[in-house]
Amino acid sequence: MNRFQVKKVAVLGAGVMGAQIAAHLVNVKVPVVLFDLPAKEGPKNGIVTRAVEGLKKLKPSPLGVASDADLIGQANYEEHMEQLRDCDLIIEAIAERMDWKLDLYSKIAPFLAPHAIVASNTSGLSITTLSEALPESIKPHFCGIHFFNPPRYMTLVELIATPTTEPQVLDDLEAFVTSGLGKGVVRAKDTPNFIANRIGIAGMLATMKEVENFGLTYDVVDDLTGKRLGRASSGTFRTADVVGLDTMAHVVKTLQDNLSLETDPFYESFGTPPVLKALIAAGHLGQKAKAGFFKKVGRDILRYELESGEYVPAGAKADEVYGRMLKRPAAERLKLLRNAEGPQGQFLWAILRNSFHYAAVHLASIADTARDVDQAMRWGFGMKQGPFELWQEAGWLDVAKMVQEDIDAGKALSRAPLPDWVFKGPVADAGGVHTAQGSWNPSKGMFEARRSLPVYARQHFPELLLGEAGPKFETAGTTIEENDAIRVWTLDGEVLIASIKTKMHAISPDVCEGLMAAIDLAEKEYQGLVVWSGDEPFSAGADLQAMLPAFMAVGVSAIEDAEGFMQQTMLRLRYAN
């Protein structure tokens, strides 16, 4: 079998997403040409040129090296269509207008190489509907590809097949996106907003609804729904500001336009929240407009107040009693929140219950397995655990009973009951949806193993969900040297691996000694050295606590000695053979 190689990519559309996708391609040294309409005035490539120059100013930077922007080829649809013939992958990323996309496909069709894959980067339009208007020659090589914003930093990429997409095309694209772009791929069914945005935006709407119900402020909610809840540190409303309130409103509208009460029993909760309408009407679109749910004035952070339409001082924190509850084991945590008397605790239980309820009801329609949902929420929304993982950790049937009791009592967002597979059969018997045999596929009624593509055979230690089986890096391979600070080991006898074992992989003098010894050994007996510790963060920096005894005994000179040794270690790593 010939391996699909991506030697050149065309990105169609130099908007925010298109330009940043092109930037990430040059980050990983893939030649790319960025297309857009010919400018009406000045140089024909003016639109693309401005987009490329804009990349250098964005924060966080979409480019690893700002000058790499110059590596992005610039083209327009009037003069440069012939360049498409050399491209193995064409990513269409123009505005979310079905008619515009279909018109563009008809124009590019004569210039595509027979083997080229065409993928539409859309966040919610039907990939199948797009494909129906394509020339027959393109249909087998067409699919959806959904990068999350910003593409350089977000792990998740959703791939969506149509009924006419050749299976090998999706396998080839998944291999490139995984290995070439360093992303995590989830295959989604062709339903509105696919998986991550379907679950995530529904969750944000539900959160906004519960905020109204319990009368909480946005700063308190962000404190509750950030790191304390095992989610992105930006919480709910700061995340919405970063995404862009107009973008969020667009995704919400996709749900409103393409679903109904017949197709989604939660449809009544998809109304655009009054606060979102008010902010958009005022032009407060979030971070890009310097005002959204929050606004920075000098050093002060202000929050929007819907009642007055004004910004007021922010910074309020959640009641610490709930912070302590959220540190408890999952089963105890959920029961404490459900029985809490205060509005903050009741709010937390409500949003967690809503997430379990929504994910279970929609699993069969939006994804193949529960793994796809949990992985999408980890990679696309920065969650430490997906909804099914947390549910399983807290005790599958106990949580299911609590959720169903709330549904029956009219406390949930919908009267739709939990699916039968929740309470009886293999999932109930196994105590959850993730097992050593695989993850639950409700359409097939079985636990389904991960896809076994060649690209995944290269991943010795894939990211595992709670309940999944897989090798543990801590005990894998052959240990060469090990102490409390570092393990030096090998998988294949050719490459040496150094895994830092300290808390948050902080670098202590013992770690430095271990790294020095590993470099010496690697240079003498191995092909290379990988410094890899299995999980985040890569390193929190210097281990000041480890230096404290020496500081107490000797004083500042001990710190200076340790700092010097650390610098020597970093230089030794940098200039190692």
N, C-alpha and C positions, 0 to 999 in steps of 0.2 A: 504493500500500500504506500503510495506517495504521500509524504507529509505536506500539509498545506503551509506554505510559507508566505508571510506578509512582508513584502519588500518595499511596498509603497502604499500609502493610504490617501484617499481624498476625503476631505470633510466639506460637506455642502452646507453653507450657512455660517456667517462670521458673527453671529450673535454671541451672547454671553456663554452659552453652552458649547456652541461649535468652536469658538476661539479657544476655550479652555481645554476641550478635548484635543484639539490640535497641539496645544502647549504640552499636554501630558504625553502625547506621542513623541514629540521631540525630546522630552525628558528621558525617555527610554530608547532614544536614538533610532526611532522609526521615521524614515523620510515621509513627509506629509505635505500636501498642497491644500490650501484653504481657499474655497470658492465663495463668491457671492455675486450679487447683481452688479452689472457695470454701473459706475457712478455717473450721474447725469451731468456733473460738472467736474472739470479737472481730469486727472489721470483715471483711466477706466478701473484700475484696481483700488481706487480711493477708499472704498468701504472696507475692504480687507486690510489695507495698510493701516487705517485708523484702529481697527480691531486689534491688530498685532501690536501696535504701539501701546494700546491700552493695557495689554497684558503685563507690561513692565511696571505699571502703576498699581495693579490690583493687590490687595492684602486680604487674606494670606496669599502669597505669590503663587500663581499657577505654574511658574517656571522654577526649576532647580537653580538655573543660572540665567539671569535676566537677558544676557546677550544671546542666548539660544533662540530667542524670538526671531532672530534673523535667519534661522534655519527653516522657518515655516515658509513654504512656497506660496506665492500669492497669485490668484487667478480669478477670472470672471467668466460667466456663462456665455458671453458673446465672442470672446477671442481665444479661449483656451480649452475648449471641450476635448480636443485631441489628447490632452494630458491624461484624461481618464483611462485611456487604453492601457497605460502602464500600471494602473492601480489594481491591487489584489483585493482591497476592501474599500468600499465607499460607505461612509457614514453620513446619512442625511440628518441635518439638525436645524432645519429652518423652522419658522413659526408654526404653532399648532393649528394650522388651517388645512383641512383635508383637501380642499380644492387646489391650494398652492402646491402641496406635496405631490399630488397626482399630475399636475401640469409639469412639474420639474422632472418626474420620473419619465414622462414621455419624451422629454428633451434629451435626457442623458442616455436613454436606451441604445441608440445606435453606436455609442462610443464605448460601451462596456466590453471588457475582455470576457470571453466565454466562461472562464472559471471564477470571475469576480463575485464576491459576496456583497450584496446591497443590504444595509441595515438602517432602519429608521430609528433615530433617537427621539422617541416620544414618551411623554410621561403618562399618557392615558388614552390616546386615540386607538381605535381598533386596528390592529396590525392586519387582521384578515380582510377588513374592508379596504384598507390601503392596497393590499395585494390583488384584490379583485379587478382593479383597473390597470394592472401592470401588463406589459407585453408577456406573452407566454414564455419567452426565452428567459425572462428575469425571475418569474415566480418561484422556480425551485431553489433559487439562490437568494431569496428575500426573507428577512425576518425582522423582528424588533430588537433593539438594543437600548437599554435605559441606564445611562450613567447617572449617578447621584452627584449633586452639586455641593462643594467644588470637586470636579473629577480627579484632580491630583490627590486629594486627601481622603475622599470617601471610598471605602472598600467595595461597596456593593455595585454590581452591574447585573441587571435583569435581562435575560434573553427570552424572547417570545417567538414561538413558531406559529406558522399558519398551516392550514391543512395541506398546502402544496409545498411547504419547505422540505427539502431533502434532509433526512436525519443527519447525514454526514456533514452538511453545511453547519448545523448547530454545533456538532462535535468539534469541527475545525475552529469555529469562532470561539467556543468556550476554551479551547486549548490556547489560542492566541491571547485572549483577554486575561486568562489566568497566569500563564507563564510569561507572556510578552509585556503585559501592562501591570502585572502584580495585583490583580483584582480578585475578589471573591464573586463567583457566578452563582446565581439562582435562576432556575428556569421557571417562568411564570406562565400561567394560563392567560389567554387573551381576553381578559375581563377589565372593566373600567379601573384605571390606576394600578393595575397589576397587583402585586402582593404588598410591598413595603408601604407605598403611599395609600393603598386601600386600607390597610390596618392602621397605619400611622396617622393619616389625616382623620379617619373616623375617630381614632383615639383622641386627637387634639380637639375635634369638635365636641366630643363627649366631655372632655376635661373642661372646656369653656362653659358647657351647659351646667356641669356640676359646680363650677366656680360661682355661677349665678345662684344656684340652689343653696349653696352654703355661705354666700356672702364673703368670700375671701378676696384679698388683694393679689395682684399679679406678682409682686415681689415675694410674698409668702408662698404662693403656689410654686414659683420657680425654686424656692429653697426646699420645698417638700418633694418636688418631682425631678430634681437633678440627681447629683451623686448619692444623696441619701436613699433614693429609690433604685439605685443601680442603673441610672439612665445618664444621658449626656449632661455634662456639668452646666450647660446653658439652660436646663429646665425646659418648661413648655413655651413660655411667652418670649423669652430671649431667643430660643430656637426659631420661633416664627419670625422674629425680626431679622434674623440672619438669613433665613430662606427667602424672605421678601413677602410682605402681606398680599401683594398683587399675585405673586406666584401661588401662594396658598389659596387665595380666592379662586384662581383658575382651576386648581386641582379639585376644590370643593365643587365648582360648577360642573366639572366633568362627572362627578358623582351624581349631582342633581339632574343633569341632562340625560345620563345614560342608565340610570336606575329608577326604580319606582317601588312603591310599597309591595307590589307583587313579587319583584325580584330581590328586594332587600327589606326585611322586616324592621330594620333600623332607620328606614328612609326618613321618617319624621324628624329625626335628630340631625339631619343633614342641612337644615336651614342655615344660611349665612349668619353668624352671630352678630347682634346689633353693634358690638364694639368693633368688629372687623369692618363692617359697613362704614361706621363713623370715621375710623382711622383712614381708610382708603379714600373716602370722600374729601378728607382734609389734606390728602397728599402725604400722609404719614405712612410710608410703605415699608418702614423698617430700617435696618442698618444702612442700606444704600441711600436713603433719604434723610439719614441722621435723626430720624424720629419714627417711632412705631409704638409698641406697648411701652417702650422705655426710650428715654432721651437723655443724652449727656450734655450738660451745660457746664463748661469749665471742668472742674473735678467732681461735680455733683451728678448723681444719677437720679433722674426723675421718672415717675411712672404716670401713665395716662389714667385719668379718672373719667369714666363714661358719663357720670351724672353731671359734672361741671364742664366737660369737654376741655379740661385744662390738665397740665402736668403738675404733679405734686411730688414732694420729696419721697424717694424710695429708700429701700434698705431694710425694711422690716423682715424679721426672721420668724421661722416657724417656732411653735412652742417646743421646748427641748424634750418634753415628755414623749413626743412623737418621734423625735430623733432617736431616743433610746429604744422605742418600740421597733423602729426600722432596723436596729442592729440585732434584734433577736432572731433565732432560727426561723425559717420560713413558715412552718406550721404555726408556731406560737405567734409570730408577727401578724399573720392574717387574722387569726382569731382575736387578737388584741384590738386590731383596727376595726374589725366588724362590730365589736362590742363597745367601742369607744363612745364616750358621751359628748366629747367636744366636736365642733364642726370640722376641724382639721383632720382628725382621725376618721370621721365618717366620710369625708371627702376622699381620703386615700383609699379606703375600702371600696368606695363607689367606683373610682376610676379603674382599680384593679379588677373588680368584678366585671365591669363593662368590657375590659380588654379580653378577659377569659371568654365571656359570653360571645362577643363578636367573632373572635378567632375560631371558636368551635363551630358556630353556626355556618361560617363561610369557608371553612377549610376545604371542603370537597370541591367548591366551585372555583376557587382562585389558585390552588396549588395542588401539586401531586401528593406531597407529604407534609407532615407537621414540621419536619426538619427545615423545609423551604421557608416556612413562615418564621420560625425562630431565627434562622440564619439571616433572613432578610432584615429583621428588626435589629439584630446585633450589628450588621454591617451598614445598614442604611440609616438607622436612627440612633446609633451609639448606645444601645441597651446592653447591659452586662448579661442579661438573660432575656430570651424571648418569652412571650406570654405562656406558652405551653411548658417551657422549662420551669418557670416559677410555680406554676400550678402543680406540676409533677413533684417538685421538691417539697411543696407544702402538704402533700398527701392528696393524691388524685381524687379519691371518692369523697373524702371529707370536704374538700373545696367544692367539688361538683354539687354536693348536697346544699352547701351554703348558697351557692349561686342560684340553684334552682328554687330554693326557698324564697330568695329575693324576687325572682321572676314571678313566682306564683303570688307573691304579696304585692305585686305592682310597683316594686322599687326600682326595677331595672329599666333600661331605655326601650326595651321591646318585650312583648309577651311571648316571643318565639321560644319554645323550650330548647334545652340542650339536646343535641342529637342522641339517638339511642346508643350509638357506639361508646358514648361517654360512660354510661352506667353498666353496660353488660357486654360480654364478649372479651376478645383478646386484650383490649386496652384496660378494661377494669381489672382483668386477671393479672395483667403485668404491672398495674399501678402507674400507668402513664403511657405516653405516646412514643417515647424514645427508649429503645431497648438495645441489647447487644446484637440482636438480629437485624435491626433496622428501625426506621421511623414509620409511624402509622400513615397508611394510604387509605383514606376512607372510601375512595372509589373502587379500589380493589379488595378492600376488607382484609388487609394484611400489613405486616411490618415489612417495609421495603428497604433494602440495603442501598448504600450510596452508589452513585454512578461510577463505573470502573473504567474511566478513560485513561489512556497512557499518560496524560499529563499528571494525573493524580497518583500514579505509581511512583512518581518522583517526590511526592510529599510524604516524607517518612513519618511526620507527626501532624496530621491534619487537626484543625480546630474541632474539638469534640463538644457535642451538646451533652447536657446532663442525662445520664442513662445510657449513652452510647459507649461502645467498646472500642478500644484502640490502644496502640502501644504508648507507654509512658516514657518520655524522654529522660526522666530522672534515673531510670534503671536500665535504659536501653544501651546497646553496644557494649564495648569493653572499656572499663575504667583503667586509665593509666596512672593517674594521681588524684587524690581527693582529700579535702579537709572541710572544715566548717564553712570556709569562705568560697571555695571554688572546686569544681569537678572538671578534670581534663580527661577526655575520653575519645573514642573513635568508633564509627559505625562500620567502616570498610577497610581499616588498616592503612589507608592512604592519606586521609584528611583528618587532622586533629581538631577537636571541638573543645572550647573552653566555656563552661557554663558557670556564671556567677551565682552563688547561693545566698548571698546576704539579702536582708530585707530591702525590697525595691531595687535590688542589684546595685546597692551603693558600693563605691570603690574604697575599700579599706587598704591599709598596708599589706595585709595578708592576701588580698585580691591581687595587688600589684606584684607581689612575689610570685604568686601562681601564674600570672600572665607572662612574667619574665621567663619563668621556667618553661612554660608552654611554647613560647617563641623559640627558645634554644632547642627544645626537643623537635619542634616542627621543622626547623631549618636543617637539622641533622638527619631526620629519619622519615619525614612525611612530605607530601606534596603541597600542603597548605595548612592554614589555621583559620578556623571560623570561631568568632566570639559570639555566642548565642545562648540565651538563658531561658528560652522556652515560652516566656510570656512577657507582657508589658509591666513596667516600662523597660526600655533597654537599659537605662541606668538613671538613678536619681541624682548622681553626682558623688561628691566626696562623702565618705562615711565619717562625719564629724564625731559621732558618738564613740566610734572605735578609737578615736584619737584622744578622747577625754582623759583616760588614766595617765597617759604620757604628759598631757598638758598640766594636769594637777601636780604631777611629780616634778616636772622640769620647767614648765612654763611655756612661753610663746615659741621658744626655739624648737620645741618638739613638733609644733605644728609646721614650722618652716621646714624642718627636716622631712616630714611626711609629705608636704607639698612638693618639695624638690624631687622626692622619690617618685611621686605620681607623675610629675612632668617627664622624668626620665623614662617611665613606663610608656607614656603616650608617644614619646619620640621613638622609643624602641619598636612599638607597634607600627608607627608610620613608616619607618625606614627598614622594616624587616624584609628579608629576602623572599 
